[in-house]
Amino acid sequence: AGLNNVIDIAAGWTLSLALKADGTVVAWGPDSPVGQTSVPAGLTGVVAIAAGGGHGLALKADGTVVAWSGNNQYGQASVPAGLANVVAIAAGGPLSLALKADGTVVAWGFDHAGQHTVPAGLFNVVAVAAGGDPNGDGLHSLALKADGTVVAWGYNNSGQTSVPSGLSEVIA
């Protein structure tokens, strides 16, 4: 049989996602934590996906975000009320990020070392990324600004939020 008409893929700690051309999402993995592969019923109109440490995110065409998890211990699958106008998403460990059309970032989930505390004055963002394991170790966030600079925040146990001096002209 196989999986057909896939236009995007995402991989998390123990979760794999595929976005199909018809705007539906397929999830697979060991389903531990229980429920991580259970895509919410009726989820359609999806234009982007992200997978974290046991949770999935889906960005819908209307700019809203849907999240699910087998273990929502840190709130990583609890989308903030009123979140709208989202153009991109990212997930890493128990952390979720949303980039809004106005170039601002919203973060939620694990916050042991400020991972979901977006730096004050962060604007003109064009892309976001998140990394770390399901327990929050090494969990950090990255934002690419329109001027080609990178901003990083969160856990810095291995220098992952220490952006190299002089890094500029970044495009992705």
MDAnalysis code that builds the backbone (N, CA, C; Angstrom):
import MDAnalysis as mda
import numpy as np

u = mda.Universe.empty(516, n_residues=172, atom_resindex=np.repeat(np.arange(172), 3), trajectory=True)
u.add_TopologyAttr("name", ["N", "CA", "C"] * 172)
u.add_TopologyAttr("resid", np.arange(1, 173))
u.add_TopologyAttr("resname", ["ALA", "GLY", "LEU", "ASN", "ASN", "VAL", "ILE", "ASP", "ILE", "ALA", "ALA", "GLY", "TRP", "THR", "LEU", "SER", "LEU", "ALA", "LEU", "LYS", "ALA", "ASP", "GLY", "THR", "VAL", "VAL", "ALA", "TRP", "GLY", "PRO", "ASP", "SER", "PRO", "VAL", "GLY", "GLN", "THR", "SER", "VAL", "PRO", "ALA", "GLY", "LEU", "THR", "GLY", "VAL", "VAL", "ALA", "ILE", "ALA", "ALA", "GLY", "GLY", "GLY", "HIS", "GLY", "LEU", "ALA", "LEU", "LYS", "ALA", "ASP", "GLY", "THR", "VAL", "VAL", "ALA", "TRP", "SER", "GLY", "ASN", "ASN", "GLN", "TYR", "GLY", "GLN", "ALA", "SER", "VAL", "PRO", "ALA", "GLY", "LEU", "ALA", "ASN", "VAL", "VAL", "ALA", "ILE", "ALA", "ALA", "GLY", "GLY", "PRO", "LEU", "SER", "LEU", "ALA", "LEU", "LYS", "ALA", "ASP", "GLY", "THR", "VAL", "VAL", "ALA", "TRP", "GLY", "PHE", "ASP", "HIS", "ALA", "GLY", "GLN", "HIS", "THR", "VAL", "PRO", "ALA", "GLY", "LEU", "PHE", "ASN", "VAL", "VAL", "ALA", "VAL", "ALA", "ALA", "GLY", "GLY", "ASP", "PRO", "ASN", "GLY", "ASP", "GLY", "LEU", "HIS", "SER", "LEU", "ALA", "LEU", "LYS", "ALA", "ASP", "GLY", "THR", "VAL", "VAL", "ALA", "TRP", "GLY", "TYR", "ASN", "ASN", "SER", "GLY", "GLN", "THR", "SER", "VAL", "PRO", "SER", "GLY", "LEU", "SER", "GLU", "VAL", "ILE", "ALA"])
u.atoms.positions = np.array([
    [0.837, -1.179, 0.000],
    [0.000, 0.000, 0.000],
    [0.885, 1.247, 0.000],
    [1.447, 1.624, 1.133],
    [2.321, 2.788, 1.207],
    [1.559, 4.075, 1.455],
    [2.317, 5.099, 1.668],
    [1.784, 6.428, 1.932],
    [2.032, 7.271, 0.690],
    [0.966, 7.821, 0.106],
    [1.072, 8.557, -1.150],
    [0.672, 10.011, -0.988],
    [1.048, 10.816, -1.975],
    [0.675, 12.231, -2.037],
    [1.178, 13.031, -0.844],
    [2.371, 12.688, -0.336],
    [2.980, 13.392, 0.786],
    [3.717, 14.617, 0.261],
    [3.479, 15.783, 0.919],
    [4.135, 17.022, 0.492],
    [5.093, 17.567, 1.540],
    [5.049, 17.028, 2.771],
    [5.972, 17.462, 3.810],
    [6.068, 16.362, 4.858],
    [7.210, 16.332, 5.567],
    [7.412, 15.368, 6.634],
    [8.034, 16.066, 7.840],
    [7.871, 15.463, 9.009],
    [8.482, 15.982, 10.233],
    [8.790, 14.806, 11.140],
    [9.877, 14.935, 11.905],
    [10.273, 13.876, 12.824],
    [10.540, 14.459, 14.203],
    [9.993, 13.809, 15.225],
    [10.243, 14.182, 16.608],
    [10.986, 13.063, 17.301],
    [10.998, 13.105, 18.622],
    [11.753, 12.119, 19.390],
    [11.282, 10.703, 19.084],
    [9.999, 10.444, 19.168],
    [9.441, 9.119, 18.867],
    [8.190, 9.246, 18.012],
    [8.158, 10.267, 17.178],
    [6.968, 10.551, 16.390],
    [7.372, 10.962, 14.985],
    [6.725, 10.403, 13.996],
    [6.914, 10.810, 12.606],
    [5.586, 11.283, 12.057],
    [5.636, 12.360, 11.258],
    [4.436, 12.936, 10.671],
    [4.604, 13.093, 9.170],
    [3.505, 12.972, 8.455],
    [3.472, 13.244, 7.021],
    [2.260, 14.121, 6.736],
    [2.478, 15.154, 5.955],
    [1.400, 16.030, 5.498],
    [1.077, 15.629, 4.072],
    [-0.177, 15.295, 3.842],
    [-0.604, 14.880, 2.512],
    [-1.122, 16.088, 1.725],
    [-1.122, 15.970, 0.426],
    [-1.549, 17.049, -0.468],
    [-2.983, 17.489, -0.207],
    [-3.802, 16.606, 0.346],
    [-5.195, 16.967, 0.627],
    [-5.363, 17.712, 1.956],
    [-4.236, 18.044, 2.641],
    [-4.297, 18.797, 3.883],
    [-4.555, 17.965, 5.121],
    [-4.406, 16.646, 5.009],
    [-4.555, 15.772, 6.167],
    [-3.176, 15.330, 6.652],
    [-3.128, 14.833, 7.897],
    [-1.869, 14.443, 8.521],
    [-1.930, 12.979, 8.917],
    [-0.818, 12.276, 8.696],
    [-0.666, 10.891, 9.125],
    [0.477, 10.870, 10.134],
    [0.283, 10.162, 11.249],
    [1.311, 10.047, 12.284],
    [1.610, 8.587, 12.559],
    [2.876, 8.303, 12.889],
    [3.236, 6.953, 13.272],
    [4.440, 6.979, 14.198],
    [4.653, 5.857, 14.832],
    [5.712, 5.689, 15.817],
    [5.244, 4.685, 16.848],
    [5.970, 4.558, 17.944],
    [5.606, 3.549, 18.939],
    [4.397, 3.924, 19.789],
    [3.853, 5.113, 19.609],
    [2.710, 5.619, 20.366],
    [2.999, 5.660, 21.857],
    [4.233, 5.947, 22.172],
    [4.619, 6.142, 23.565],
    [5.337, 7.472, 23.649],
    [4.829, 8.492, 24.279],
    [3.687, 8.385, 25.179],
    [2.393, 8.076, 24.435],
    [1.537, 7.352, 25.105],
    [0.279, 6.909, 24.516],
    [-0.496, 8.099, 23.962],
    [-0.912, 7.997, 22.720],
    [-1.727, 9.032, 22.098],
    [-0.984, 9.984, 21.190],
    [0.355, 9.922, 21.159],
    [1.082, 10.864, 20.319],
    [0.827, 10.646, 18.833],
    [0.483, 9.443, 18.440],
    [0.213, 9.176, 17.028],
    [-1.263, 9.306, 16.684],
    [-2.070, 9.723, 17.639],
    [-3.503, 9.889, 17.414],
    [-3.790, 11.312, 16.942],
    [-3.744, 11.523, 15.645],
    [-4.035, 12.828, 15.072],
    [-5.486, 13.175, 15.399],
    [-5.754, 14.411, 15.834],
    [-7.131, 14.774, 16.176],
    [-8.104, 14.483, 15.031],
    [-9.229, 13.916, 15.374],
    [-10.256, 13.596, 14.379],
    [-10.693, 14.857, 13.649],
    [-10.859, 14.745, 12.355],
    [-11.352, 15.856, 11.551],
    [-10.321, 16.917, 11.229],
    [-9.047, 16.668, 11.527],
    [-8.005, 17.653, 11.231],
    [-7.780, 17.712, 9.716],
    [-8.144, 18.845, 9.111],
    [-7.972, 19.059, 7.670],
    [-7.501, 20.494, 7.448],
    [-7.183, 20.817, 6.220],
    [-6.765, 22.173, 5.890],
    [-5.387, 22.507, 6.425],
    [-4.551, 21.492, 6.657],
    [-3.218, 21.684, 7.215],
    [-2.240, 22.079, 6.108],
    [-1.381, 23.073, 6.409],
    [-0.388, 23.537, 5.435],
    [1.042, 23.326, 5.916],
    [1.232, 23.026, 7.207],
    [2.570, 22.760, 7.738],
    [2.446, 21.902, 8.983],
    [3.524, 21.129, 9.264],
    [3.545, 20.249, 10.427],
    [4.876, 20.387, 11.149],
    [4.880, 20.018, 12.430],
    [6.107, 19.960, 13.223],
    [5.935, 18.872, 14.269],
    [7.035, 18.194, 14.611],
    [6.991, 17.126, 15.606],
    [8.024, 17.411, 16.683],
    [7.605, 17.289, 17.933],
    [8.516, 17.501, 19.056],
    [8.770, 16.202, 19.782],
    [9.063, 16.310, 21.056],
    [9.311, 15.135, 21.880],
    [8.018, 14.497, 22.311],
    [7.331, 13.828, 21.423],
    [6.080, 13.164, 21.762],
    [4.850, 14.002, 21.528],
    [4.975, 15.110, 20.792],
    [3.779, 15.888, 20.447],
    [3.875, 16.368, 19.008],
    [2.699, 16.602, 18.434],
    [2.627, 17.072, 17.058],
    [1.951, 18.425, 16.984],
    [2.340, 19.208, 15.974],
    [1.719, 20.497, 15.694],
    [1.287, 20.518, 14.242],
    [0.162, 21.169, 13.990],
    [-0.321, 21.348, 12.623],
    [-0.738, 22.805, 12.457],
    [-0.250, 23.429, 11.398],
    [-0.650, 24.793, 11.054],
    [-1.711, 24.688, 9.978],
    [-2.852, 25.273, 10.258],
    [-3.952, 25.232, 9.302],
    [-3.898, 26.447, 8.370],
    [-4.534, 26.340, 7.228],
    [-4.540, 27.409, 6.226],
    [-5.131, 28.709, 6.760],
    [-5.977, 28.625, 7.781],
    [-6.577, 29.837, 8.344],
    [-5.685, 30.525, 9.376],
    [-4.439, 30.034, 9.558],
    [-3.498, 30.654, 10.483],
    [-3.636, 30.212, 11.922],
    [-4.414, 29.168, 12.171],
    [-4.539, 28.630, 13.522],
    [-3.663, 27.391, 13.669],
    [-3.398, 27.007, 14.913],
    [-2.533, 25.872, 15.205],
    [-3.311, 24.832, 16.007],
    [-3.111, 23.566, 15.650],
    [-3.678, 22.441, 16.388],
    [-2.502, 21.636, 16.926],
    [-2.599, 21.214, 18.185],
    [-1.542, 20.412, 18.798],
    [-2.148, 19.191, 19.463],
    [-1.349, 18.113, 19.558],
    [-1.780, 16.921, 20.255],
    [-0.569, 16.248, 20.858],
    [-0.827, 15.467, 21.903],
    [0.262, 14.827, 22.621],
    [-0.275, 13.681, 23.443],
    [0.569, 12.689, 23.631],
    [0.228, 11.628, 24.558],
    [0.560, 12.032, 25.980],
    [1.421, 13.033, 26.121],
    [1.840, 13.508, 27.430],
    [2.000, 15.015, 27.331],
    [1.072, 15.741, 27.895],
    [1.098, 17.200, 27.829],
    [1.603, 17.773, 29.161],
    [2.564, 17.075, 29.763],
    [3.077, 17.414, 31.086],
    [3.534, 18.863, 31.195],
    [4.101, 19.407, 30.147],
    [4.639, 20.769, 30.195],
    [3.782, 21.776, 29.430],
    [2.615, 21.341, 28.954],
    [1.735, 22.239, 28.223],
    [2.126, 22.440, 26.776],
    [3.013, 21.592, 26.261],
    [3.485, 21.745, 24.886],
    [2.388, 21.547, 23.840],
    [1.311, 20.892, 24.213],
    [0.198, 20.690, 23.286],
    [-1.005, 21.551, 23.650],
    [-0.807, 22.509, 24.536],
    [-1.883, 23.425, 24.928],
    [-1.672, 24.754, 24.211],
    [-2.244, 24.870, 23.033],
    [-2.076, 26.072, 22.210],
    [-2.633, 27.275, 22.967],
    [-1.857, 28.362, 23.064],
    [-2.360, 29.546, 23.774],
    [-3.680, 30.053, 23.188],
    [-4.593, 30.425, 24.060],
    [-5.894, 30.944, 23.629],
    [-5.703, 32.168, 22.744],
    [-6.456, 32.228, 21.663],
    [-6.430, 33.387, 20.778],
    [-5.273, 33.421, 19.802],
    [-4.417, 32.385, 19.784],
    [-3.297, 32.379, 18.846],
    [-3.845, 32.323, 17.421],
    [-3.497, 33.323, 16.604],
    [-3.997, 33.411, 15.229],
    [-2.932, 34.072, 14.360],
    [-3.177, 34.094, 13.067],
    [-2.275, 34.712, 12.089],
    [-0.891, 34.087, 12.107],
    [-0.837, 32.781, 12.315],
    [0.423, 32.054, 12.342],
    [0.824, 31.676, 10.918],
    [2.121, 31.821, 10.614],
    [2.626, 31.499, 9.278],
    [3.645, 30.364, 9.294],
    [4.174, 30.018, 10.480],
    [5.134, 28.913, 10.583],
    [5.112, 28.379, 12.010],
    [5.493, 27.097, 12.152],
    [5.534, 26.441, 13.455],
    [6.824, 25.653, 13.592],
    [7.194, 25.366, 14.842],
    [8.345, 24.509, 15.129],
    [8.099, 23.827, 16.462],
    [8.717, 22.668, 16.651],
    [8.598, 21.929, 17.901],
    [9.923, 21.247, 18.185],
    [10.281, 21.193, 19.450],
    [11.491, 20.499, 19.870],
    [11.320, 20.075, 21.303],
    [11.568, 18.798, 21.600],
    [11.309, 18.340, 22.952],
    [9.892, 18.737, 23.330],
    [9.663, 19.123, 24.590],
    [8.330, 19.556, 24.993],
    [8.145, 21.072, 24.840],
    [8.465, 21.584, 23.671],
    [8.387, 23.020, 23.387],
    [7.729, 23.226, 22.032],
    [6.881, 24.241, 21.939],
    [6.220, 24.584, 20.681],
    [6.434, 26.062, 20.390],
    [6.634, 26.386, 19.105],
    [6.828, 27.762, 18.661],
    [5.887, 28.071, 17.511],
    [5.427, 29.317, 17.476],
    [4.610, 29.791, 16.362],
    [5.153, 31.146, 15.919],
    [5.334, 31.299, 14.629],
    [5.739, 32.571, 14.034],
    [4.490, 33.221, 13.468],
    [4.219, 34.429, 13.917],
    [3.029, 35.141, 13.458],
    [3.355, 35.991, 12.230],
    [2.339, 36.333, 11.474],
    [2.495, 37.114, 10.243],
    [3.152, 38.467, 10.492],
    [3.029, 39.005, 11.704],
    [3.640, 40.303, 12.015],
    [5.113, 40.190, 12.400],
    [5.701, 38.974, 12.297],
    [7.116, 38.783, 12.592],
    [7.442, 38.574, 14.053],
    [6.425, 38.333, 14.882],
    [6.654, 38.036, 16.284],
    [6.534, 36.538, 16.532],
    [7.042, 36.103, 17.683],
    [7.070, 34.678, 18.018],
    [6.301, 34.434, 19.307],
    [5.551, 33.334, 19.324],
    [4.853, 32.876, 20.517],
    [5.414, 31.492, 20.839],
    [5.733, 31.254, 22.122],
    [6.278, 29.961, 22.542],
    [5.497, 29.444, 23.740],
    [5.390, 28.113, 23.843],
    [4.722, 27.502, 24.981],
    [5.273, 26.111, 25.204],
    [5.101, 25.619, 26.423],
    [5.596, 24.301, 26.801],
    [6.623, 24.420, 27.900],
    [7.614, 23.562, 27.880],
    [8.661, 23.485, 28.898],
    [9.384, 24.826, 29.019],
    [9.602, 25.260, 30.274],
    [10.251, 26.562, 30.473],
    [11.235, 26.540, 31.633],
    [11.977, 25.454, 31.778],
    [12.944, 25.337, 32.871],
    [14.053, 26.390, 32.780],
    [14.484, 26.712, 31.589],
    [15.587, 27.673, 31.410],
    [15.182, 28.804, 30.466],
    [13.908, 29.173, 30.490],
    [13.459, 30.287, 29.666],
    [13.178, 29.937, 28.218],
    [12.988, 28.653, 27.906],
    [12.767, 28.249, 26.521],
    [11.540, 28.891, 25.904],
    [10.480, 29.057, 26.677],
    [9.297, 29.667, 26.064],
    [9.136, 31.129, 26.467],
    [10.182, 31.694, 27.025],
    [10.191, 33.120, 27.312],
    [10.896, 33.807, 26.143],
    [10.110, 34.258, 25.179],
    [10.668, 34.881, 23.968],
    [11.397, 36.170, 24.369],
    [12.620, 36.379, 23.870],
    [13.360, 37.584, 24.230],
    [12.568, 38.863, 23.939],
    [12.616, 39.784, 24.869],
    [11.930, 41.068, 24.697],
    [12.453, 41.770, 23.450],
    [11.556, 42.379, 22.712],
    [11.945, 43.134, 21.528],
    [12.258, 42.294, 20.303],
    [11.967, 40.995, 20.353],
    [12.216, 40.148, 19.179],
    [11.111, 40.394, 18.154],
    [11.483, 40.894, 16.979],
    [10.520, 41.179, 15.916],
    [11.218, 40.992, 14.569],
    [10.479, 41.132, 13.493],
    [11.001, 40.924, 12.134],
    [11.569, 39.515, 11.941],
    [10.943, 38.535, 12.568],
    [11.367, 37.146, 12.442],
    [10.747, 36.544, 11.187],
    [11.545, 35.746, 10.460],
    [11.054, 35.104, 9.242],
    [11.046, 33.578, 9.328],
    [11.711, 33.009, 10.359],
    [11.726, 31.555, 10.535],
    [12.045, 31.233, 11.990],
    [11.544, 30.080, 12.460],
    [11.801, 29.617, 13.818],
    [12.199, 28.147, 13.802],
    [12.955, 27.738, 14.846],
    [13.342, 26.343, 15.016],
    [13.472, 26.073, 16.505],
    [13.276, 24.803, 16.890],
    [13.397, 24.409, 18.293],
    [14.132, 23.081, 18.362],
    [14.918, 22.906, 19.423],
    [15.653, 21.660, 19.574],
    [15.706, 21.219, 21.012],
    [15.969, 19.933, 21.228],
    [16.093, 19.379, 22.568],
    [15.415, 18.034, 22.663],
    [15.595, 17.379, 23.812],
    [14.986, 16.059, 23.976],
    [13.652, 16.161, 24.729],
    [12.914, 15.052, 24.846],
    [11.581, 15.104, 25.437],
    [11.544, 15.582, 26.889],
    [12.653, 15.464, 27.609],
    [12.688, 15.871, 29.005],
    [13.105, 17.324, 29.181],
    [13.400, 18.008, 28.108],
    [13.785, 19.403, 28.183],
    [15.281, 19.630, 28.216],
    [16.084, 18.561, 28.274],
    [17.536, 18.722, 28.275],
    [17.995, 19.306, 26.949],
    [18.772, 20.360, 27.025],
    [19.293, 20.995, 25.825],
    [18.256, 21.785, 25.058],
    [17.063, 21.921, 25.595],
    [15.964, 22.571, 24.892],
    [16.260, 24.049, 24.656],
    [16.153, 24.449, 23.406],
    [16.433, 25.838, 23.042],
    [15.638, 26.224, 21.799],
    [15.587, 27.531, 21.544],
    [14.839, 28.058, 20.405],
    [15.730, 28.962, 19.576],
    [15.440, 29.024, 18.281],
    [16.155, 29.890, 17.355],
    [15.156, 30.697, 16.538],
    [15.538, 31.936, 16.247],
    [14.725, 32.784, 15.374],
    [15.651, 33.424, 14.345],
    [15.259, 33.341, 13.090],
    [15.980, 34.006, 12.007],
    [15.255, 35.302, 11.702],
    [15.995, 36.404, 11.781],
    [15.388, 37.706, 11.524],
    [15.549, 38.089, 10.049],
    [14.717, 38.994, 9.596],
    [14.726, 39.424, 8.194],
    [16.067, 40.026, 7.787],
    [16.834, 40.556, 8.745],
    [18.135, 41.152, 8.415],
    [19.251, 40.115, 8.324],
    [18.911, 38.810, 8.442],
    [19.898, 37.749, 8.307],
    [20.637, 37.404, 9.585],
    [20.190, 37.933, 10.717],
    [20.801, 37.583, 11.996],
    [19.967, 36.531, 12.706],
    [20.597, 35.857, 13.668],
    [19.950, 34.778, 14.407],
    [19.916, 35.136, 15.889],
    [18.777, 34.876, 16.522],
    [18.604, 35.060, 17.959],
    [18.323, 33.676, 18.554],
    [18.984, 33.358, 19.674],
    [18.788, 32.064, 20.326],
    [18.507, 32.274, 21.802],
    [17.673, 31.374, 22.375],
    [17.376, 31.442, 23.806],
    [17.009, 30.067, 24.318],
    [17.091, 29.917, 25.648],
    [16.751, 28.661, 26.299],
    [17.950, 28.068, 26.998],
    [17.963, 26.747, 27.114],
    [19.003, 26.019, 27.824],
    [20.297, 26.074, 27.028],
    [21.390, 26.418, 27.683],
    [22.670, 26.604, 26.987],
    [23.747, 25.683, 27.555],
    [23.401, 24.431, 27.846],
    [24.351, 23.508, 28.459],
    [25.518, 23.136, 27.551],
    [25.380, 23.281, 26.252],
    [26.459, 22.935, 25.324],
    [26.744, 24.072, 24.351],
    [26.347, 25.281, 24.701],
    [26.602, 26.429, 23.836],
    [25.600, 26.615, 22.717],
    [24.482, 25.888, 22.757],
    [23.523, 25.951, 21.655],
    [22.810, 27.292, 21.522],
    [22.838, 28.115, 22.553],
    [22.235, 29.445, 22.415],
    [23.291, 30.544, 22.292],
    [24.549, 30.147, 22.198],
    [25.639, 31.109, 22.010],
    [25.866, 31.287, 20.513],
    [25.138, 32.223, 19.916],
    [25.242, 32.452, 18.476],
    [26.661, 32.943, 18.160],
    [27.327, 32.338, 17.172],
    [28.690, 32.745, 16.844],
    [28.786, 34.234, 16.513],
    [29.794, 34.867, 17.051],
    [30.034, 36.284, 16.800],
    [30.202, 36.523, 15.299],
    [29.549, 37.543, 14.801],
    [29.672, 37.892, 13.388],
    [28.784, 37.100, 12.446],
    [27.985, 36.178, 12.973],
    [27.093, 35.410, 12.090],
    [26.058, 36.357, 11.491],
    [26.055, 36.447, 10.183],
    [25.119, 37.337, 9.503],
    [24.818, 36.776, 8.120],
    [23.924, 37.411, 7.420],
    [23.537, 37.005, 6.068],
    [22.998, 35.585, 6.015],
    [22.371, 35.144, 7.109],
    [21.767, 33.818, 7.169],
    [20.468, 33.849, 6.376],
    [20.231, 32.831, 5.572],
    [18.995, 32.788, 4.771],
    [18.071, 31.647, 5.179],
    [18.591, 30.654, 5.896],
    [17.750, 29.536, 6.349],
    [18.460, 28.803, 7.465],
])
